Amino acid sequence: MSFSNITGHEFQKEFLIKSIEKGRVASSYLFYGLEGIGKRLIALEFAKLLNCNRLGERTKDKFSGLCDCASCLKIESSNHPDVTVVKPQDSSEIKVQQIREQIEDLIYLKPYEGRYKISIIDDAESMNINAQNAFLKTLEEPPADAVIILVSSKPQFLLKTIISRCQNLEFFRLSN
């Protein structure tokens, strides 16, 4: 998969590509919009671009086409040491312990293979209030080489302070 193989969301893809090209990658993003329209897929592709071993080559062609570098393949198979995807486990919510173990304990470590430590929180609205409060400290003072991406179809359930600390990117339903 690559950005060029994802249908729609042209503005969002171009915005993320330009942020990489200009060296202005935000420390945290909130991808929000209707459920099932590709926010998580874009987040994973963005993570690939951020840590791609062939970034210089791919910049020339606007990151089109598939990449088979080791980093992209590891992210594709959910096996990259610098990319963590957090989602609800046993219950329907993300709890404080999960935030501490899967984000806080890992994000402050230097990247092992890539340029960035990336944490993707899928269904971010499922963080309970205690998890959101615990997460705020990380969001307020993230390490320089970290990128946090929250993916949500119900951002109204996130604390306003979380939303305000993220670069917000809204995703819309694709036309027929």
Secondary structure, DSSP 8 states (H G I E B T S, - for coil): --GGGS-S-HHHHHHHHHHHHTT---SEEEEEESTTSSHHHHHHHHHHHHH-TTHHHHHHTTT-S---SHHHHHHHTT--TTEEEE---SSSSB-HHHHIIIIIHHHTS--SSSS-EEEEETTGGGB-HHHHHHHHHHHHS--TTEEEEEEES-GGGS-HHHHHTSEEEEE-----
